[in-house]
Amino acid sequence: MPDPWSIAFLLFVLCASAGAGYFVKSRLPERHRSRDSIELAQLGITLLATFAAIVLGLLTTSVKAGFDSAYAARGTYAAELAQMDQCLREYGPETAPIREKLQSYVAAVIASTWPDEKPPADIRYPDTSKMPMTGESAVLSAIINAVGKEVLELQPADAQRQRILNQCTQQYSDLIKSRWAVIEGARPSISTPFYWVLVFWLVILFACLGLSAPPDAMAVIVIAVSAISITGTVFVILDLDRPYGGLFGIPSESMRNALVDMMR
C-alpha cells in the first residue's frame, strides 16, 4: 500500500507549489502581469493540464489492466492447485503424503501473502514470518519442487493409473506456469524515478496555476480541491500497482476456497 505520509507529502507539495506561484506573481512588476502574459500563462497551464491528464489516464489504464491480470492469474493458480490435488486423490491413497505437502504449500502461501488475515487452521505449514509477501520464496519453491519430484517418482500398477499419472504430470506443468504468472504479476510497474518525474510535472502545473490565480477565496478552494483530486488519483494508481495489500488488494478468497476443497 502506498505510504500515507508520501501521499500527504504530495498533497502538501502541490498546494505549496501553487502558493509559491502566487507569491512570485505578487512580487512581479506590473509589466510582467499584462493581459498578454496572463494569456500566455493560461495557454501553458492548458498544455500542462492536458499532458498531465493524458499521462494519469494512461497510467490508470495500465495499472488497472495489470491488476486485473494479476487477479485473474491468482484465480487460475488457485484452480490449478485444487485440480492438482484432485488428480492425486484419484490416483490412489499412496499419494496422501504428496497431497499433504501440497496442502501445506497452499496454507503457507495464504499465510505469507495475506499476513494481516487469519492464518489457515487445522493444518501444518512452514514458518512464514520471514517469507516475502510477494515474489519468490526459497521455502515455498522447495515444497512445490518436492511435490513435482514425488509425482514423477510414482510407479503406476496398471494402465488406468498410468493415464491418471500422465494427467497429474500435465497438471503439475500447468500449475508451475500459473505459479510464475502470479509471481511476475505481483511486480510493480511504476519505478521510483518515474514517480518523482510525475511529481515534478505536477509541481510545475500547480506553480503555473498559482501564477495565474486571482487573489480570492474561490481560487484557493479550486486549487485545493484540484490538489486533493490529483493526489487521490496518484494514490489509486500506486495502490493498484501493488496488487497485494492496500485498499484494492487481491483477496485471499480463491486460495482459501482451494485449500478447503483440498482438505475435504
ROMI-739308 format. One record per residue: residue number from 1; x, y, z of N, C-alpha, C in turn; chain. Coordinates in nm, 2 decimals, decimal comma, padded with zeros to 4 digits. Layout:
BEGIN
REC  seq    n_xx    n_yy    n_zz   ca_xx   ca_yy   ca_zz    c_xx    c_yy    c_zz  mol
REC  NUM       X       Y       Z       X       Y       Z       X       Y       Z    A
...
END
This chain:
BEGIN
REC  seq    n_xx    n_yy    n_zz   ca_xx   ca_yy   ca_zz    c_xx    c_yy    c_zz  mol
REC    1   00,09  -00,12   00,00   00,00   00,00   00,00   00,09   00,12   00,00    A
REC    2   00,05   00,23  -00,08   00,13   00,35  -00,08   00,14   00,41   00,06    A
REC    3   00,26   00,46   00,10   00,28   00,52   00,23   00,19   00,64   00,25    A
REC    4   00,11   00,64   00,35   00,02   00,76   00,37   00,10   00,89   00,39    A
REC    5   00,22   00,88   00,44   00,30   01,00   00,46   00,34   01,06   00,32    A
REC    6   00,38   00,97   00,23   00,42   01,01   00,10   00,30   01,08   00,02    A
REC    7   00,18   01,02   00,04   00,06   01,08  -00,02   00,03   01,22   00,04    A
REC    8   00,04   01,23   00,17   00,02   01,36   00,24   00,13   01,46   00,19    A
REC    9   00,25   01,41   00,18   00,36   01,50   00,13   00,33   01,55  -00,01    A
REC   10   00,28   01,46  -00,10   00,25   01,50  -00,23   00,14   01,61  -00,23    A
REC   11   00,04   01,59  -00,15  -00,07   01,70  -00,14  -00,01   01,83  -00,09    A
REC   12   00,08   01,82   00,01   00,14   01,94   00,06   00,23   02,01  -00,04    A
REC   13   00,30   01,93  -00,12   00,39   01,99  -00,22   00,31   02,06  -00,33    A
REC   14   00,20   02,00  -00,37   00,12   02,06  -00,48   00,06   02,19  -00,43    A
REC   15   00,00   02,19  -00,31  -00,05   02,32  -00,25   00,06   02,42  -00,23    A
REC   16   00,17   02,37  -00,19   00,29   02,47  -00,16   00,34   02,53  -00,30    A
REC   17   00,34   02,44  -00,40   00,39   02,50  -00,53   00,29   02,60  -00,59    A
REC   18   00,16   02,58  -00,56   00,06   02,68  -00,61   00,08   02,81  -00,53    A
REC   19   00,10   02,79  -00,40   00,13   02,91  -00,31   00,25   02,98  -00,35    A
REC   20   00,36   02,90  -00,39   00,48   02,97  -00,44   00,46   03,04  -00,56    A
REC   21   00,38   02,98  -00,66   00,35   03,05  -00,78   00,27   03,18  -00,76    A
REC   22   00,18   03,18  -00,66   00,10   03,30  -00,63   00,19   03,41  -00,57    A
REC   23   00,29   03,36  -00,48   00,38   03,45  -00,42   00,47   03,52  -00,52    A
REC   24   00,52   03,44  -00,61   00,60   03,50  -00,72   00,52   03,60  -00,80    A
REC   25   00,40   03,57  -00,83   00,31   03,66  -00,91   00,30   03,79  -00,84    A
REC   26   00,27   03,79  -00,71   00,25   03,91  -00,63   00,38   04,00  -00,63    A
REC   27   00,49   03,94  -00,65   00,62   04,02  -00,65   00,67   04,06  -00,78    A
REC   28   00,60   04,02  -00,89   00,64   04,06  -01,02   00,60   04,20  -01,05    A
REC   29   00,69   04,27  -01,13   00,65   04,41  -01,17   00,52   04,41  -01,25    A
REC   30   00,45   04,52  -01,26   00,33   04,53  -01,33   00,34   04,49  -01,47    A
REC   31   00,45   04,52  -01,54   00,47   04,50  -01,68   00,47   04,35  -01,71    A
REC   32   00,50   04,27  -01,61   00,51   04,12  -01,63   00,37   04,06  -01,60    A
REC   33   00,27   04,14  -01,56   00,14   04,09  -01,53   00,04   04,14  -01,63    A
REC   34   00,08   04,17  -01,75  -00,01   04,22  -01,85  -00,10   04,11  -01,90    A
REC   35  -00,20   04,16  -01,98  -00,30   04,06  -02,03  -00,24   03,96  -02,12    A
REC   36  -00,14   04,00  -02,20  -00,07   03,90  -02,29   00,00   03,80  -02,21    A
REC   37   00,07   03,84  -02,09   00,14   03,75  -02,01   00,05   03,65  -01,94    A
REC   38  -00,07   03,70  -01,90  -00,17   03,61  -01,83  -00,22   03,51  -01,93    A
REC   39  -00,25   03,56  -02,06  -00,30   03,46  -02,16  -00,20   03,36  -02,19    A
REC   40  -00,07   03,40  -02,20   00,04   03,30  -02,23   00,05   03,20  -02,11    A
REC   41   00,04   03,25  -01,99   00,04   03,16  -01,87  -00,08   03,06  -01,88    A
REC   42  -00,20   03,11  -01,91  -00,31   03,02  -01,92  -00,30   02,92  -02,03    A
REC   43  -00,24   02,96  -02,14  -00,21   02,86  -02,25  -00,11   02,75  -02,20    A
REC   44  -00,01   02,80  -02,13   00,09   02,70  -02,07   00,02   02,60  -01,98    A
REC   45  -00,07   02,65  -01,89  -00,15   02,57  -01,80  -00,23   02,47  -01,87    A
REC   46  -00,30   02,51  -01,98  -00,38   02,42  -02,06  -00,30   02,31  -02,12    A
REC   47  -00,18   02,34  -02,17  -00,09   02,24  -02,23  -00,05   02,14  -02,12    A
REC   48  -00,01   02,20  -02,00   00,04   02,11  -01,89  -00,07   02,02  -01,84    A
REC   49  -00,19   02,08  -01,82  -00,31   02,01  -01,77  -00,35   01,90  -01,87    A
REC   50  -00,34   01,92  -02,00  -00,38   01,82  -02,10  -00,27   01,71  -02,09    A
REC   51  -00,15   01,75  -02,08  -00,04   01,65  -02,07  -00,05   01,56  -01,95    A
REC   52  -00,08   01,63  -01,83  -00,09   01,55  -01,71  -00,22   01,46  -01,71    A
REC   53  -00,32   01,51  -01,77  -00,44   01,42  -01,78  -00,42   01,30  -01,87    A
REC   54  -00,34   01,32  -01,98  -00,31   01,20  -02,06  -00,22   01,10  -01,99    A
REC   55  -00,12   01,15  -01,92  -00,03   01,07  -01,85  -00,10   00,99  -01,74    A
REC   56  -00,18   01,06  -01,66  -00,25   01,00  -01,55  -00,35   00,90  -01,60    A
REC   57  -00,42   00,93  -01,71  -00,52   00,84  -01,77  -00,45   00,71  -01,82    A
REC   58  -00,34   00,73  -01,89  -00,27   00,61  -01,94  -00,22   00,53  -01,82    A
REC   59  -00,17   00,59  -01,72  -00,12   00,52  -01,60  -00,23   00,44  -01,53    A
REC   60  -00,34   00,51  -01,52  -00,46   00,44  -01,46  -00,50   00,32  -01,54    A
REC   61  -00,51   00,33  -01,67  -00,55   00,22  -01,76  -00,45   00,11  -01,75    A
REC   62  -00,32   00,15  -01,75  -00,21   00,04  -01,74  -00,22  -00,04  -01,61    A
REC   63  -00,22   00,03  -01,50  -00,21  -00,04  -01,37  -00,34  -00,11  -01,35    A
REC   64  -00,46  -00,06  -01,40  -00,58  -00,14  -01,38  -00,58  -00,27  -01,46    A
REC   65  -00,52  -00,26  -01,58  -00,51  -00,38  -01,66  -00,41  -00,48  -01,59    A
REC   66  -00,30  -00,43  -01,54  -00,21  -00,52  -01,47  -00,27  -00,58  -01,34    A
REC   67  -00,36  -00,50  -01,27  -00,42  -00,55  -01,15  -00,52  -00,66  -01,19    A
REC   68  -00,60  -00,63  -01,30  -00,70  -00,74  -01,34  -00,63  -00,86  -01,39    A
REC   69  -00,51  -00,85  -01,45  -00,44  -00,97  -01,49  -00,39  -01,04  -01,37    A
REC   70  -00,34  -00,97  -01,27  -00,29  -01,04  -01,15  -00,40  -01,11  -01,08    A
REC   71  -00,52  -01,04  -01,08  -00,64  -01,10  -01,01  -00,68  -01,23  -01,08    A
REC   72  -00,68  -01,23  -01,21  -00,72  -01,35  -01,29  -00,61  -01,46  -01,27    A
REC   73  -00,49  -01,42  -01,27  -00,38  -01,52  -01,25  -00,39  -01,59  -01,12    A
REC   74  -00,42  -01,51  -01,01  -00,44  -01,57  -00,88  -00,56  -01,67  -00,88    A
REC   75  -00,67  -01,64  -00,95  -00,78  -01,73  -00,95  -00,75  -01,86  -01,03    A
REC   76  -00,67  -01,84  -01,14  -00,63  -01,96  -01,22  -00,54  -02,05  -01,14    A
REC   77  -00,45  -01,98  -01,07  -00,35  -02,06  -00,98  -00,42  -02,14  -00,88    A
REC   78  -00,52  -02,08  -00,81  -00,59  -02,15  -00,71  -00,67  -02,27  -00,77    A
REC   79  -00,73  -02,25  -00,89  -00,79  -02,36  -00,95  -00,70  -02,47  -00,99    A
REC   80  -00,58  -02,44  -01,04  -00,48  -02,54  -01,07  -00,44  -02,62  -00,95    A
REC   81  -00,42  -02,55  -00,84  -00,38  -02,62  -00,71  -00,49  -02,72  -00,67    A
REC   82  -00,62  -02,68  -00,68  -00,72  -02,77  -00,64  -00,73  -02,89  -00,74    A
REC   83  -00,71  -02,86  -00,87  -00,72  -02,97  -00,97  -00,60  -03,06  -00,95    A
REC   84  -00,49  -03,01  -00,91  -00,37  -03,10  -00,89  -00,40  -03,19  -00,77    A
REC   85  -00,46  -03,14  -00,67  -00,49  -03,22  -00,55  -00,59  -03,33  -00,59    A
REC   86  -00,69  -03,29  -00,67  -00,79  -03,38  -00,71  -00,74  -03,50  -00,79    A
REC   87  -00,64  -03,46  -00,88  -00,58  -03,56  -00,96  -00,50  -03,66  -00,88    A
REC   88  -00,43  -03,61  -00,78  -00,35  -03,70  -00,69  -00,45  -03,79  -00,61    A
REC   89  -00,56  -03,73  -00,57  -00,66  -03,81  -00,49  -00,71  -03,92  -00,58    A
REC   90  -00,74  -03,90  -00,70  -00,79  -04,00  -00,79  -00,69  -04,11  -00,82    A
REC   91  -00,56  -04,07  -00,81  -00,46  -04,17  -00,83  -00,46  -04,29  -00,73    A
REC   92  -00,48  -04,25  -00,60  -00,49  -04,35  -00,50  -00,43  -04,30  -00,37    A
REC   93  -00,45  -04,38  -00,26  -00,41  -04,34  -00,13  -00,26  -04,32  -00,11    A
REC   94  -00,18  -04,38  -00,20  -00,03  -04,37  -00,18   00,02  -04,22  -00,21    A
REC   95  -00,07  -04,14  -00,27  -00,03  -04,00  -00,29  -00,07  -03,91  -00,17    A
REC   96  -00,11  -03,97  -00,06  -00,15  -03,89   00,06  -00,04  -03,80   00,11    A
REC   97   00,09  -03,85   00,12   00,20  -03,76   00,16   00,22  -03,65   00,06    A
REC   98   00,21  -03,67  -00,07   00,23  -03,56  -00,16   00,12  -03,46  -00,15    A
REC   99  -00,01  -03,51  -00,13  -00,12  -03,41  -00,11  -00,10  -03,33   00,02    A
REC  100  -00,04  -03,39   00,12  -00,02  -03,32   00,25   00,08  -03,20   00,22    A
REC  101   00,18  -03,23   00,14   00,28  -03,13   00,11   00,22  -03,02   00,03    A
REC  102   00,13  -03,06  -00,07   00,07  -02,96  -00,15  -00,03  -02,87  -00,07    A
REC  103  -00,10  -02,93   00,03  -00,19  -02,85   00,12  -00,11  -02,76   00,21    A
REC  104   00,01  -02,81   00,26   00,10  -02,73   00,34   00,15  -02,61   00,26    A
REC  105   00,18  -02,63   00,13   00,22  -02,53   00,05   00,12  -02,42   00,03    A
REC  106  -00,01  -02,46   00,01  -00,11  -02,36  -00,01  -00,14  -02,28   00,12    A
REC  107  -00,14  -02,35   00,23  -00,16  -02,28   00,36  -00,04  -02,18   00,38    A
REC  108   00,08  -02,22   00,35   00,19  -02,12   00,36   00,18  -02,00   00,27    A
REC  109   00,13  -02,03   00,15   00,11  -01,92   00,05   00,01  -01,82   00,11    A
REC  110  -00,10  -01,87   00,16  -00,20  -01,78   00,22  -00,15  -01,70   00,34    A
REC  111  -00,08  -01,77   00,43  -00,03  -01,70   00,55   00,08  -01,60   00,52    A
REC  112   00,16  -01,62   00,41   00,27  -01,53   00,38   00,22  -01,41   00,29    A
REC  113   00,12  -01,44   00,20   00,07  -01,34   00,11  -00,03  -01,24   00,18    A
REC  114  -00,10  -01,30   00,27  -00,20  -01,21   00,34  -00,17  -01,22   00,49    A
REC  115  -00,06  -01,16   00,54  -00,02  -01,18   00,68  -00,11  -01,11   00,78    A
REC  116  -00,19  -01,01   00,73  -00,29  -00,94   00,82  -00,42  -01,02   00,84    A
REC  117  -00,44  -01,12   00,77  -00,56  -01,20   00,78  -00,54  -01,32   00,87    A
REC  118  -00,65  -01,38   00,91  -00,64  -01,50   00,99  -00,57  -01,62   00,92    A
REC  119  -00,47  -01,68   00,98  -00,40  -01,78   00,90  -00,48  -01,91   00,90    A
REC  120  -00,45  -02,00   00,80  -00,52  -02,13   00,79  -00,51  -02,21   00,92    A
REC  121  -00,62  -02,27   00,96  -00,62  -02,36   01,08  -00,63  -02,50   01,04    A
REC  122  -00,59  -02,59   01,14  -00,60  -02,73   01,13  -00,51  -02,79   01,02    A
REC  123  -00,40  -02,72   01,00  -00,30  -02,77   00,90  -00,16  -02,72   00,94    A
REC  124  -00,07  -02,81   00,92   00,07  -02,77   00,95   00,14  -02,71   00,82    A
REC  125   00,21  -02,60   00,84   00,29  -02,54   00,73   00,41  -02,47   00,78    A
REC  126   00,51  -02,44   00,70   00,63  -02,38   00,75   00,61  -02,24   00,80    A
REC  127   00,71  -02,20   00,88   00,70  -02,06   00,94   00,71  -01,96   00,82    A
REC  128   00,61  -01,87   00,82   00,61  -01,77   00,71   00,65  -01,63   00,76    A
REC  129   00,70  -01,62   00,88   00,73  -01,48   00,93   00,85  -01,42   00,85    A
REC  130   00,93  -01,50   00,79   01,04  -01,44   00,71   01,02  -01,45   00,56    A
REC  131   00,91  -01,50   00,52   00,88  -01,51   00,38   00,83  -01,38   00,32    A
REC  132   00,87  -01,35   00,20   00,82  -01,22   00,14   00,67  -01,23   00,10    A
REC  133   00,60  -01,12   00,11   00,46  -01,12   00,08   00,44  -01,15  -00,07    A
REC  134   00,52  -01,10  -00,16   00,52  -01,13  -00,30   00,65  -01,18  -00,35    A
REC  135   00,66  -01,23  -00,47   00,78  -01,28  -00,52   00,82  -01,42  -00,49    A
REC  136   00,94  -01,46  -00,52   00,98  -01,60  -00,50   01,03  -01,62  -00,36    A
REC  137   00,99  -01,73  -00,30   01,03  -01,78  -00,17   01,10  -01,91  -00,18    A
REC  138   01,22  -01,92  -00,12   01,30  -02,04  -00,14   01,23  -02,16  -00,07    A
REC  139   01,17  -02,13   00,04   01,10  -02,24   00,12   00,98  -02,29   00,04    A
REC  140   00,90  -02,20  -00,01   00,78  -02,24  -00,09   00,83  -02,31  -00,22    A
REC  141   00,93  -02,26  -00,28   00,98  -02,32  -00,40   01,03  -02,46  -00,38    A
REC  142   01,09  -02,49  -00,26   01,14  -02,62  -00,23   01,02  -02,72  -00,21    A
REC  143   00,92  -02,67  -00,15   00,80  -02,76  -00,13   00,73  -02,80  -00,26    A
REC  144   00,71  -02,70  -00,35   00,64  -02,73  -00,47   00,73  -02,81  -00,57    A
REC  145   00,86  -02,79  -00,56   00,95  -02,87  -00,64   00,95  -03,02  -00,59    A
REC  146   00,94  -03,03  -00,45   00,94  -03,17  -00,40   00,81  -03,24  -00,44    A
REC  147   00,70  -03,17  -00,45   00,58  -03,23  -00,49   00,59  -03,28  -00,64    A
REC  148   00,65  -03,20  -00,72   00,67  -03,24  -00,86   00,76  -03,36  -00,87    A
REC  149   00,87  -03,36  -00,79   00,96  -03,48  -00,79   00,90  -03,60  -00,75    A
REC  150   00,81  -03,60  -00,64   00,75  -03,72  -00,59   00,64  -03,77  -00,69    A
REC  151   00,58  -03,68  -00,76   00,48  -03,72  -00,86   00,55  -03,80  -00,97    A
REC  152   00,67  -03,75  -01,01   00,74  -03,82  -01,12   00,79  -03,95  -01,07    A
REC  153   00,81  -03,97  -00,94   00,86  -04,10  -00,89   00,75  -04,20  -00,87    A
REC  154   00,63  -04,17  -00,89   00,52  -04,26  -00,87   00,53  -04,38  -00,97    A
REC  155   00,50  -04,49  -00,93   00,51  -04,61  -01,02   00,37  -04,67  -01,03    A
REC  156   00,30  -04,64  -01,14   00,16  -04,69  -01,16   00,16  -04,84  -01,18    A
REC  157   00,06  -04,90  -01,12   00,05  -05,05  -01,12  -00,03  -05,10  -01,24    A
REC  158  -00,11  -05,01  -01,31  -00,19  -05,05  -01,42  -00,21  -04,94  -01,52    A
REC  159  -00,27  -04,97  -01,63  -00,29  -04,87  -01,73  -00,37  -04,75  -01,69    A
REC  160  -00,48  -04,77  -01,60  -00,56  -04,66  -01,56  -00,48  -04,56  -01,48    A
REC  161  -00,40  -04,61  -01,39  -00,32  -04,52  -01,30  -00,22  -04,45  -01,39    A
REC  162  -00,17  -04,52  -01,49  -00,07  -04,45  -01,58  -00,14  -04,33  -01,65    A
REC  163  -00,26  -04,35  -01,69  -00,33  -04,24  -01,75  -00,35  -04,12  -01,65    A
REC  164  -00,39  -04,16  -01,53  -00,41  -04,06  -01,43  -00,28  -03,99  -01,39    A
REC  165  -00,17  -04,06  -01,39  -00,04  -04,01  -01,37   00,00  -03,91  -01,48    A
REC  166  -00,03  -03,94  -01,60   00,00  -03,85  -01,71  -00,08  -03,72  -01,70    A
REC  167  -00,20  -03,73  -01,65  -00,28  -03,61  -01,63  -00,22  -03,53  -01,51    A
REC  168  -00,18  -03,60  -01,41  -00,12  -03,53  -01,30   00,01  -03,46  -01,34    A
REC  169   00,09  -03,52  -01,42   00,21  -03,46  -01,47   00,19  -03,34  -01,55    A
REC  170   00,09  -03,34  -01,64   00,05  -03,23  -01,72  -00,01  -03,12  -01,63    A
REC  171  -00,09  -03,16  -01,53  -00,15  -03,06  -01,43  -00,04  -02,99  -01,36    A
REC  172   00,06  -03,06  -01,32   00,17  -03,00  -01,24   00,25  -02,90  -01,33    A
REC  173   00,27  -02,93  -01,46   00,33  -02,84  -01,55   00,25  -02,71  -01,56    A
REC  174   00,12  -02,73  -01,58   00,03  -02,61  -01,58   00,03  -02,53  -01,45    A
REC  175   00,04  -02,60  -01,34   00,05  -02,54  -01,21   00,17  -02,45  -01,20    A
REC  176   00,29  -02,50  -01,24   00,41  -02,42  -01,23   00,40  -02,30  -01,32    A
REC  177   00,34  -02,31  -01,44   00,33  -02,19  -01,52   00,24  -02,09  -01,46    A
REC  178   00,13  -02,13  -01,39   00,04  -02,04  -01,32   00,11  -01,98  -01,20    A
REC  179   00,20  -02,05  -01,14   00,27  -02,00  -01,02   00,36  -01,88  -01,06    A
REC  180   00,43  -01,90  -01,18   00,52  -01,79  -01,22   00,44  -01,68  -01,27    A
REC  181   00,32  -01,70  -01,33   00,24  -01,59  -01,37   00,20  -01,50  -01,25    A
REC  182   00,17  -01,57  -01,14   00,13  -01,50  -01,02   00,25  -01,42  -00,96    A
REC  183   00,37  -01,48  -00,96   00,49  -01,42  -00,91   00,53  -01,30  -00,99    A
REC  184   00,53  -01,31  -01,12   00,57  -01,20  -01,21   00,46  -01,09  -01,21    A
REC  185   00,33  -01,13  -01,19   00,22  -01,03  -01,20   00,22  -00,94  -01,08    A
REC  186   00,29  -00,98  -00,97   00,29  -00,90  -00,85   00,39  -00,79  -00,85    A
REC  187   00,48  -00,78  -00,95   00,58  -00,68  -00,95   00,52  -00,55  -00,99    A
REC  188   00,56  -00,44  -00,92   00,51  -00,31  -00,96   00,57  -00,26  -01,09    A
REC  189   00,49  -00,19  -01,17   00,54  -00,14  -01,30   00,58   00,00  -01,30    A
REC  190   00,55   00,08  -01,19   00,59   00,22  -01,18   00,72   00,23  -01,10    A
REC  191   00,83   00,27  -01,16   00,95   00,28  -01,09   00,96   00,41  -01,01    A
REC  192   01,05   00,41  -00,91   01,06   00,53  -00,83   01,10   00,66  -00,90    A
REC  193   01,20   00,65  -01,00   01,24   00,77  -01,07   01,12   00,82  -01,15    A
REC  194   01,04   00,73  -01,22   00,93   00,78  -01,29   00,82   00,85  -01,20    A
REC  195   00,81   00,80  -01,08   00,71   00,86  -00,99   00,75   01,00  -00,96    A
REC  196   00,88   01,02  -00,93   00,93   01,16  -00,90   00,93   01,25  -01,01    A
REC  197   00,95   01,20  -01,13   00,93   01,28  -01,25   00,79   01,33  -01,27    A
REC  198   00,69   01,24  -01,24   00,55   01,27  -01,24   00,52   01,38  -01,14    A
REC  199   00,57   01,36  -01,02   00,55   01,47  -00,92   00,61   01,60  -00,96    A
REC  200   00,72   01,60  -01,03   00,78   01,72  -01,08   00,69   01,79  -01,18    A
REC  201   00,63   01,71  -01,27   00,54   01,77  -01,37   00,42   01,83  -01,30    A
REC  202   00,37   01,76  -01,20   00,25   01,82  -01,13   00,29   01,94  -01,05    A
REC  203   00,41   01,95  -00,99   00,45   02,07  -00,92   00,46   02,19  -01,02    A
REC  204   00,51   02,17  -01,14   00,52   02,27  -01,23   00,38   02,32  -01,27    A
REC  205   00,29   02,22  -01,29   00,15   02,26  -01,32   00,08   02,35  -01,22    A
REC  206   00,10   02,31  -01,09   00,03   02,38  -00,98   00,10   02,52  -00,96    A
REC  207   00,23   02,52  -00,98   00,30   02,65  -00,97   00,25   02,75  -01,08    A
REC  208   00,22   02,70  -01,20   00,16   02,78  -01,30   00,02   02,82  -01,27    A
REC  209  -00,06   02,73  -01,20  -00,19   02,77  -01,15  -00,18   02,89  -01,05    A
REC  210  -00,08   02,88  -00,97  -00,07   02,99  -00,87  -00,03   03,12  -00,94    A
REC  211   00,05   03,11  -01,04   00,09   03,23  -01,12  -00,03   03,30  -01,18    A
REC  212  -00,13   03,23  -01,22  -00,24   03,29  -01,29  -00,37   03,30  -01,20    A
REC  213  -00,36   03,26  -01,08  -00,48   03,26  -00,99  -00,51   03,40  -00,94    A
REC  214  -00,63   03,44  -00,94  -00,67   03,57  -00,89  -00,67   03,57  -00,73    A
REC  215  -00,65   03,68  -00,67  -00,64   03,69  -00,52  -00,78   03,68  -00,45    A
REC  216  -00,85   03,56  -00,46  -00,97   03,55  -00,39  -00,99   03,41  -00,34    A
REC  217  -01,09   03,39  -00,25  -01,11   03,26  -00,19  -01,15   03,15  -00,28    A
REC  218  -01,22   03,18  -00,39  -01,26   03,08  -00,48  -01,14   03,02  -00,55    A
REC  219  -01,04   03,09  -00,58  -00,92   03,04  -00,64  -00,85   02,94  -00,55    A
REC  220  -00,84   02,98  -00,42  -00,78   02,89  -00,32  -00,86   02,76  -00,31    A
REC  221  -00,99   02,77  -00,31  -01,07   02,64  -00,30  -01,05   02,55  -00,42    A
REC  222  -01,06   02,61  -00,54  -01,04   02,54  -00,66  -00,90   02,47  -00,67    A
REC  223  -00,80   02,54  -00,63  -00,66   02,48  -00,63  -00,65   02,37  -00,53    A
REC  224  -00,71   02,39  -00,41  -00,71   02,29  -00,30  -00,78   02,16  -00,35    A
REC  225  -00,90   02,18  -00,40  -00,98   02,06  -00,45  -00,91   01,99  -00,56    A
REC  226  -00,84   02,07  -00,65  -00,77   02,01  -00,76  -00,65   01,92  -00,71    A
REC  227  -00,58   01,98  -00,61  -00,47   01,91  -00,54  -00,52   01,78  -00,48    A
REC  228  -00,63   01,79  -00,41  -00,68   01,67  -00,34  -00,72   01,56  -00,45    A
REC  229  -00,78   01,61  -00,56  -00,82   01,51  -00,66  -00,71   01,45  -00,73    A
REC  230  -00,60   01,53  -00,76  -00,48   01,47  -00,82  -00,41   01,37  -00,73    A
REC  231  -00,40   01,41  -00,60  -00,34   01,32  -00,50  -00,41   01,19  -00,49    A
REC  232  -00,55   01,20  -00,49  -00,63   01,08  -00,48  -00,60   00,99  -00,60    A
REC  233  -00,59   01,05  -00,72  -00,57   00,97  -00,84  -00,43   00,90  -00,83    A
REC  234  -00,33   00,97  -00,79  -00,20   00,91  -00,77  -00,20   00,80  -00,67    A
REC  235  -00,28   00,82  -00,56  -00,29   00,71  -00,46  -00,35   00,59  -00,52    A
REC  236  -00,46   00,60  -00,60  -00,52   00,49  -00,66  -00,42   00,42  -00,76    A
REC  237  -00,35   00,49  -00,83  -00,25   00,44  -00,93  -00,15   00,35  -00,85    A
REC  238  -00,09   00,41  -00,75   00,01   00,34  -00,67  -00,04   00,22  -00,60    A
REC  239  -00,17   00,23  -00,55  -00,23   00,12  -00,48  -00,26   00,00  -00,58    A
REC  240  -00,31   00,03  -00,69  -00,34  -00,07  -00,79  -00,21  -00,13  -00,85    A
REC  241  -00,10  -00,06  -00,85   00,02  -00,11  -00,90   00,09  -00,21  -00,81    A
REC  242   00,03  -00,23  -00,69   00,08  -00,33  -00,59  -00,04  -00,41  -00,56    A
REC  243  -00,06  -00,53  -00,63  -00,19  -00,60  -00,62  -00,22  -00,66  -00,49    A
REC  244  -00,12  -00,68  -00,40  -00,14  -00,74  -00,27  -00,12  -00,65  -00,16    A
REC  245  -00,22  -00,64  -00,07  -00,22  -00,54   00,03  -00,28  -00,41  -00,02    A
REC  246  -00,30  -00,32   00,07  -00,36  -00,19   00,03  -00,51  -00,19   00,02    A
REC  247  -00,56  -00,08  -00,02  -00,71  -00,07  -00,03  -00,78  -00,16  -00,13    A
REC  248  -00,71  -00,18  -00,25  -00,77  -00,26  -00,35  -00,70  -00,39  -00,37    A
REC  249  -00,64  -00,44  -00,27  -00,56  -00,57  -00,28  -00,64  -00,69  -00,32    A
REC  250  -00,58  -00,78  -00,39  -00,64  -00,90  -00,43  -00,68  -00,99  -00,30    A
REC  251  -00,80  -01,03  -00,29  -00,84  -01,11  -00,17  -00,79  -01,25  -00,17    A
REC  252  -00,79  -01,31  -00,05  -00,74  -01,45  -00,04  -00,85  -01,55  -00,06    A
REC  253  -00,96  -01,51  -00,10  -01,08  -01,60  -00,11  -01,05  -01,72  -00,20    A
REC  254  -01,00  -01,70  -00,32  -00,98  -01,81  -00,41  -00,88  -01,91  -00,36    A
REC  255  -00,78  -01,87  -00,29  -00,68  -01,96  -00,24  -00,74  -02,04  -00,12    A
REC  256  -00,82  -01,97  -00,04  -00,88  -02,03   00,08  -00,98  -02,13   00,03    A
REC  257  -01,06  -02,10  -00,07  -01,15  -02,20  -00,12  -01,09  -02,32  -00,18    A
REC  258  -00,97  -02,30  -00,24  -00,90  -02,41  -00,30  -00,85  -02,50  -00,18    A
REC  259  -00,80  -02,44  -00,07  -00,75  -02,52   00,04  -00,86  -02,60   00,10    A
REC  260  -00,98  -02,54   00,11  -01,10  -02,61   00,17  -01,13  -02,73   00,09    A
REC  261  -01,13  -02,71  -00,04  -01,16  -02,82  -00,13  -01,05  -02,93  -00,12    A
REC  262  -00,93  -02,90  -00,10  -00,82  -02,99  -00,09  -00,83  -03,07   00,04    A
REC  263  -00,88  -03,01   00,14  -00,88  -03,08   00,27  -01,01  -03,16   00,30    A
REC  264  -01,10  -03,16   00,20  -01,22  -03,24   00,22  -01,20  -03,39   00,22    A
END
